[in-house]
């Protein structure tokens, strides 16, 4: 036995016909780096020896497989053929984790078909998100995973080696299983090639076409006759609505040019109508909307007394109740009457301080995802691959006043909005083989994740009859937010515009030198969010009991603040707070927040012997603090600033001491333009060792 240099090793992709050659060096070592996932044949040839051939060797994403070849003396025409999978124990790297294969993705049960959540089948992987949110549009909950004791949502997500992690550390997309070859989950990482993670790394390998046309398809439905009504809906007498669930998709691919160019296309989509029983909702009764509170009681059965705010003393005391507990029609605010005209009457038209409206909300979701991949082999040394994903989802909130978001007055429903998400992912890969023992990979990635709250219907708030000065200040075409103590809050959700984005480039050079596989490379990323909030763009009103109670200086429950009613304050047109401030209107300016990341590394995988491998490397990283494109934010708090400025010092009236401290704005008076005090560089040494006692240990 001994080392045999000069052996020609060939790696052949059994599905695409692509092959690579390597020659064993004077240490008897050979290496194939940056191998695309697939099924391979390893062949070793040298004159005077029998040809060695191992077939059906499955290589997954980010998997290191060690195949030790033993050549026997004989004729080259004689062949020793071995058929089998890769070794059960990976003796090439100390990195721990596992691979979720195509077979597992296709056969294991999964309610929402999220490939990342399959990681819970591996040791030390814990999911902590709401389990019902595991669908295409559930980037937030599907990313709440802790790997190896790391922070939840502290992981790195890669598609074909390209990062798709957004600024909130979520995967921008949950790719369709039909588009995936496998998912490598690296839990404990001793490879300096991996970075920017406080937990583990998910490396998704997308599916490629082969020399044979092939496809897959599936369809799923959940018929209404197989469903049971919600327990609380049944108790309230609400029948099971006409719910539905449809899910389907598939993939198809094959050769464009045999042995050279391939494609794979996949799609997946669903639509569903699910229900939720309404929470405790209290709506004004028909009497109350007309100003009649003669039949209004609190939870203890005491009649609610409505006091006239125009009576009594200057401090609000000494007020007298409205005769008969009814507000005269000529005192009713036309704006308030108009607002309440859009609100339906309660299910139980009684006002006793308790919920009086019951319904079942319908949530009609729909989603569709399209993916495509093209692989092209220019020659035996250069290959290209490109993957693109587009995901479109629309998820409405739970509408209780207008179930199903299809009522004419749904703009008054505070559940009226649609979470509209549009995701684009582009991953480009280039692999170049300068020599038989050297591999260079270059990658580029781009993601755009639009995560918007949109209204299902527009409403012109000026139609409510506001003062023209107020109407001219309105920024958003929606029903105003009207918060009424003890009653349902009126007005749809405030829309927002969020565009999370990233683009990246990385490269790796791998070379076999003796028993050492040396890798070095760099990684650059820009990760950010371009956003604008339209909160309070149509105005926000607050109405409580104080203006219609006997004691306006206390806004507590009836025991502490005798009677009064928030709805009565609305009908009279008296919002809480400063009487001169009818409402607040706020619309944030658009802002583009981002950070930049730089990483470089060198890694040595030293195969000491057939049983022992040592992994050692160093990664150097630099990440900027959060920035805003036009410096429109604060970056620090200075405890020495005199907040009075040119107006003079501000003194604490109780202690007589001058007050110090104030916010520091980006770029002002030489201030930094990024938040935080990031180090110039972070050094991360990595050392690991793997020793094989026997083939199973």
N, C-alpha and C positions, 0 to 999 in steps of 0.2 A: 504494500500500500504506500501511496505517496501523492504529492501534488503533481498535477499534469497541466503545464502551461500550453497555450496555443490551441486549446480546444475551441472549435467554433460552436457557439450556442445560438440557437434560433428560437425566437418567440413568435408564434404564429397565432393570430386571432382567427379562431375557427369559424366565426360568423361573417367577417368582412374580408378575410384573405390578406390583411395587412401583416407584414412580418418585419422583424428587426433582428439584426445579428450582433453578437458580442463575442469577443475572443478572451478566453481566460488568461490572466496575467501570470507573472512568475510566482505569485502566491496561490495560484489555482482559483482565483476569484473572478466571477463575472457579475454583471449588474445590469438590470433593466430598470431605469427610473422613469417616473411620470407615465406609467402604463394606464391607458384608459380602461375603465371597468369592462369586463367581458370574460369569455371562456377561451382559454388558450391551450396550445400545445407547446411544450418545451422539448427541443431536440438538440442533442449534443453529438458532434462528429469529430473524429480524428483518425487519420490513417493508422492501421494496425490494431484498431479497437472496434468492437461492436458499436453500432449506432444506438444511442439511448433516446427514448422517446416517451414522454409523459403527456397523456391527453386529458382533456376535460378538467383543466386546472382553472378554477373560478377565482378571478381577481375582482375585489370590490373596491369601492372608493376609499382612498387613503389607506389601503391595506398593504402591509408588507408581508410578502410570502417568501420563505426560504426553501429552495429546492436544491438539495445536495445531490449531485450526480456522481454515480460510481460507474466508471467505464471498465469493461472486461476485455481482455485480450481476445482478438478474433478478427474476422473480416469485416470491412466496412459495410458490406452488403447485408450482414447479419444485424438484426434489430431487436433490442430488448424494449418492449412496450409496456408501460405502466399506465393504468387508468385509475384516476381517483382525484379527489378534491384536494385543496390546499391543506397543509397540516392543521390539526385542531389547535395547537399551541403556536402562537406567533413568537418566534425566537429572534426576530430582527429588531424589535424595539420594545422598550419598557412601557411605552404609552398604553394605558388601559382603556377599555371601552368595548365596543362591539360594532357589528354591522347588521343592519336590518335589511334583509335580502328582499328581492322581488317576490319570492314565494311568501314570505311573511307579510309583506305589505298587501298582497292580494288575498290572503286566506284568513288572517287573524281578524276577529270582529273589531269594527271601528265605527262608532255612530256617525262621526263627522268626516271620516276619511282624512284626518290630519296625520301626515307622515311623521311629523316631529313628536307627536304624542305617543308613537309606538316605542319611543325610547324608554318608557317606563318598564318595558320588558327586560331592561338591563339593570344590573345591581347598582345601587346608590343613586338612581335617577328618580326624582320625586316630582310629581305634578301637583301644583297647589292652586291652579285656576278653577273657576267654576266649571264643573264637568259638562254642563249643558252647552257651553260655548266652545265648540270644537270644529266649527265649520270653516268654509273658505274665508269668510269675513271676520273671523275671530282671532286676528293677529295678537290681540292683547292677552287674552286668557290662554291661548295655545302656547304663548311664550313664557308663561309662568312655570318654568321648569328649573329645578336645582340639580346640578350634576356634581357628584362626588363631594357633597357638602358645600359647594359654592353657593353664591347668592342666587336667588331666583331672578330670572330675567337678567342674568349677568353673563349670558353666553354669546358665542359668535356663530352666525349662520352663513354658510357658504353654499352657492350653487355652482357646480363645476369649478370650484376653487375661487369663485368671485364672491366677495362679501355682499350680503343683502340685508344687513342689520341696520335698522333705522336709528334715529337719534334717541328713541326711548328704549333701545335695546330689544326691539321686537323683530321677528322675521317679517319683512315687508310682505311676503306672500307665503301661503300654505300650498305648495304646488300639488297638482293632481297626481295621485298615485299612478295613473296611466302614463304619466310622463317621466317616471322615475325608474332608474335601474336599481339603485339601493341607496341607503343612508348610512354613512359612517358616523358613529357617535364616539367622540374622543372625550373620555371622562377625566383621566389623569394624564396630563400631557408633559412629556419630557423631550419634545421635539421643538427646537427653537424656531421652526418654520411657522408655528401657530402663535398668534398673539392677539392683543386687544380683547381679552376675555377674563372675567373674574370667576368663571366656572369651567365650562367645557366648550367643545366645538362640534357643530353639526355640519357635515360636509355631504351635500346631496349630489349624487351623480345622476345626470339626466339620461334618459334612454336614447339610444341611437338606432338607426336602421341597419340592416344587414344585407347580405347578398340574396336573401329570400324575403319575398313580401309576406308580411305577417300583420296580424291585428288582434284587437281585443275589444270587447264591449260589455256593458252591463246596464241593467235597468232595475230600479227598485221603486215600489210604491207601498204605501201603508193605507189600506182601504178603510173607509169610515166604519164599515160594519165590524171591524176588528178593534175599534177604539172604545174606551169608556169615558164617560163624562167626568169633568172635574168635580171632585167631591163637594166643593163649596157652591159651584154652579148648580149642582143637583139639589142642594139644600135650598137654594134661592129660587128654584123652579125654572131655571134657565136651561133649555134643551141643548143637547150637543149640536154645535153649529156644523155647517157643511165644510168641515176641515178637509185638507188634502195634503199629500206629500208625494212629490215625484223627483226622482234622482236618476240621472243617467249619464252615460259618457262612453268613451272608448279611445282607442289609439290605432294608428295605422302607419306602417313605414316599410321601407325597402330600398333597393338600389336605384339611383339615378344613372350612374355608370358603374357597372360591376367592378368590384375590388377597388373602387376609387371614390365615388361620391354616393352618399346615403342621406335619407331623410327620415324623420319621425314626426308625426303630427298627433296631438291628443287634445281632447276637449272633455269638459265635465261641467254639468250644471244641474241646478235643482230649483224647484219652486215649492213653497209650502204655505199653509195657512194653519197657524197654531193659535191657541186661545189662552187667555189668562183672566182669572176672576178679578173683579174690581176691588181695590182697597176700600178703606172707610172714606166714602165721599159724602159731603154734605152740600146740597144745593139749596138756594133760596126757594121758598114755596111761592106759589102764584100770588098769595096774599102779600108776602114780603116784598116781591118785586114791584108791587103797586104801592108800597109804603105802609101797608097795614101789618102791624106787629101785635095786634090784639090777641092772636092765637100762638104767639111765640113764647116758648118756655125753655128753661135751662135743663140740664141733666137731672137736677133734683126736683123738677116739677114746679119751680118758681117762675112766675110770669116775668118776662124780660121787660124792663121799663126803659122807654126811649125818652131822653131829656132833650129839650130844645136848646141848642148851643147859643141862640140869640137872647136867651133870658138869663137872669142872675147877675152876679157881680163881675167885675173886670177880671178877677182871677179865676173865673169859671165856676165858682161855688154859688149855691143858691139857685140853681137852675130848676125850672119846673117841667114836668113831663108834658108831652104832646097830649091833647085831649083824646081819650079813647085809645091811646097808644098808636095813633095813626098820623103819619106825616101828611099834611095837606098837599094836594096835587100841585098847587102853585109853588111849593117849596122844593119840589123834586128837580134834581139836576137833569136837563135834557140829555147830556152826555151819558150819565149813569143809566138813565132809562133806555137809551139806545144800546148801550153795552149789554144790559141784562136781557134785551129783547132777543138776542141770539142764543140765550141759554135755555135749554129745555127744562121742563118741570121735573121734580124728583119722582122716582118710582113710587115712593110713599110720601104724598104731599103733606107732610107733617113736620113742624119745626119744634124739636124737643132737645136740641143740643147733640143729637146722635146722627149717625149716618142715615141718609134717607134715599140714596141713589145706588142702584145695583145693576151691573151689566157685565158682560163678558167681552173683553177686548179681542179683536182678531188681528193677528200679526202676519201679514202676507210678505214673506221673504222671497227674493229671487236672486240667483247668482249664476254666472257663467264664466268659465275659464278656458282660454285657448293657449296652447303652447306649440312651438315648432322648433325643430333642431335640424341643422344641416352639418354633416361631416364631409370634409374633402381632403384626400391624400394627394398632395401635389406630386410627391415621389416618396421613395423609401425613407427620406431624411426629413421631410417637412410635411406637416399636416395642420389643417385648420378646422375649427369647430365653432359654431354659433348657435346660441339658444335664446329664444324670446318667449316671454310669458305676458299675457294680458288677462287681467281679472276684473270683472265688473260685478259689483254686488249692490243691492238696495235693501236696506233693512229698516222698516218703520218701527216707531216706538209703540208702546201699548196705548191704544186709543180707547178710552172708556166712554166718553160722551158721544163720539161718532165711531162706533166699532168698525174696524176695517178701513178707516181713513176714507170713507166714501160718502159721508154726510155733507149736506150743503153748508153747514156752519162749523166745519171742523177747525177753522182758524181760531176758534175760541177755546179749543181743547188743548190743555197744556201738555198733552202727549203727541201733539201734531208735529212730527218731523220725520224725515227719512235720513238715515245714516247712509250716505252715498259714498262708496269707496271704489276707486279706480287705480289699479296697480299695473305698472309696466316694469319688466325686468329684462335686461339684456346682458348676456355673458358671452364674451369672445375669448377663444383659446387658440394659441399657436404653440406647437411643439416642433423643435428643431434638434436634429441629431448631428452635431459637428463631427463626431467620431463614434466609434463603437462603444466607448465607455464614458461619453459625455452627452448630457441632455440639457437643453435650454427650453424653459417654458415661459411664455409671456401671456398675461391675461389683462383684460379690460372689462369693467362692469359699470352699469348704470341702472339706477332704480328711481322710479317716481311713484309715490304712494299718496294719492289724493284722498283725504279723509275728511269729508265735509258733512256738516249738519245742514240739510236743506229743508225748506218748507214744502208741504204737499200742495199748498194753495196760497196764493198771495191775497193780501187784504190791505185796502187803503185806509189807514187810521184816520185820515182827515175826514172820512165820511161819518165819523162819530160826532162831529160838530164842535171840535176843539176851537179855542181862540186861534185866529190866523197866525198870531205870533208863535204859538206853540206848534201848530201844524207845519209851519215853514222850517222848523228845526228838526223835524222827524227825519231819520236817516234810513229806516227800513220799512218796507211794505209788509207789515204784519200787525196783528192785533196787539195792543200794548199789554205788558205784564201788569195784572191787577191782583194784588195780594190783599185778601180780606180775612181778617182774624176770624177763625172758627169755620170758614167756608172754603169751598173749592177755589183754587187760584186760576184766574182766567188768563188766556193768551198762550199761543204756541211758543215752542222753545225758540230761543234766539239763534239765528243761523251763524255758522262760522265757516271759515275757509282755511283748511290746513293742507299744505303740500309738503310732505316729508320726502326728502331726496337724498341721493348719494351717488357718487361716482368714484371709481377706484382703478388703480393699476398696480400689478405686482408681477414679479419675475423671479425665477429660481434657476440657478445653474448647479447641476449635479455631476460629479465626476468620481470615478473609481480609481483610487491610487493604492495599490497593494491590497491590504485588508481594510482600508479606510474608504468609506463612501462620504465624500465631502459635499455638503450643500451650502450654498450661500445665496442670498437674495434680498430684495427690498419690497416694501409694501407702502402704498400711499392711498389715503382715503380722504374725501371730503364728505361730511355727514351734516345734514341740516334740516331746517323746517322754515318754509315761507308761509306766514300765517297772518290772518286778520280775524278779529272777533267783532261781531255786530251786537254784542250784549247791550240791552237796553236801547237799541236803536230806534224803537218806536215809543219809548218812554216806559217808566216803571212807577206805579202808584202803590202806596201803602195806606190801608184803611184799618183802624182799630177802634176800640170802644170809647176812647177818651172824649171825643167831641160830642158824644151822645150819652155820656154817663153823668152821674151826679157829682163825681169828683174827677175832674180831668187830669189831675196831677198823679194819678195812679192808674197804670194800665195792666191790672192783674185779672184774676178770675173774679166772678161776680161777688164772691165773699169779700175781696179786698177792694174792689172797684164796683160799687153798687150799679148793677145793670149796665145799660149802654149796649150798642151792637155795632160791629164793624160794617155790616151791610147797610145799616141806617146811615152811618157816616158817609158811605159811598153815595147813597141816594141823595143826601144833602149836598154832596160835592165838597166834603172836607177831608182831604188826605191828611195823614198824620205827619208829624214833624213841623217844619216851618210853614205856616199857612201861606206864605208868599211863594213857596217852592212847590208848585203843583206836581212836578215829576222830575226825575233825572233822566237825561238822555246821554248815553255814552257809546261811542264807537271808537275802537282802538285804531291807531294808524297801522298800516301794513308793516310787518317786520320780517326780516330774513335773518334767522339765527343759525349759526353753523360753527363747526370746529374742524380742524385739520389734524390728520394723524400721519406720522412717519414711522416706519419700522425697518430695521435692517438686522440681519442675522447671519451666523455661520454655525454649521452643525457638522459633527463628525460621528458617524456610526461605525464603530471599530469592532469588527468581528474577530475577537481574540482567538476563538476556536469554534468548532462546530456546535459547541454547547453554550458558549458565553459570548454575549454582545454587550458592549458598553456604548451608551449614547451620551454625548457631551456637546454642549453648544452654548452660545451666548446670543441673546436678543437685546438690541438697543432700540428704545422707543421714545418718541416725542409726540405728545398730544397737546394741542393748544387748549386754552380755556374757551368757554363759549364766547362767541363774538356776534355782533349785529352789523349788518352790511353798512349802515349809515350811522353807527355808534348811538343808536336811539335806546340806550338802557344804562343802568347803573352798574358799576364794577366793584364798588367797595363802600365801606362806611368809615369815615375819618372822625375819630373821637376828639380831634383838636379844632375842628372847624367852628367858627362863630356863626350860628345859623341866622343871626340878625343882620349880618352883612352891613351894607351901607346905612341901614336904619338904626344901627347901634345894637349893643349886646342885649340879649334877652335874659332876664333875671327870674329865678324861681321865687314866686311871691311868698312861699312858706319859709325858705331857708335863706333867701337873699343871695344865694350863690349864682354866678353866671352859668347859663346852660351852654354846653358845648356838644358838638357832634353833628354830622350831616352826611348826606349821601354824596358819593363821588361819581360823576358822570363820565362815560367813556370819552377819552380824547380831550377833555376839558382841562386846561391848565397843566398839560403834560401828563394827565392821568393815563393809565394803560387802556387799551381798547379791548381787552378780554377779561373775563371774570376768573377768579381763582388765582392761585400763585403756583402755577405749574412748574415743575423742575425742567431744566433745559434738556435733560435726558434721563431715562430710567433704564437701568441695566438689570437684565434678568438672566442669570446663569441657569442652565438646565443640565442635570446629571441624572442618568438612569442606567440600570443594569438589568439584563434578563439572562437567566441561567436555566438551561433545560436539563433537569435531572434525568428524565426519560421522555419518550414521545408524548406522555400524558401529563407530565408534571413540570 
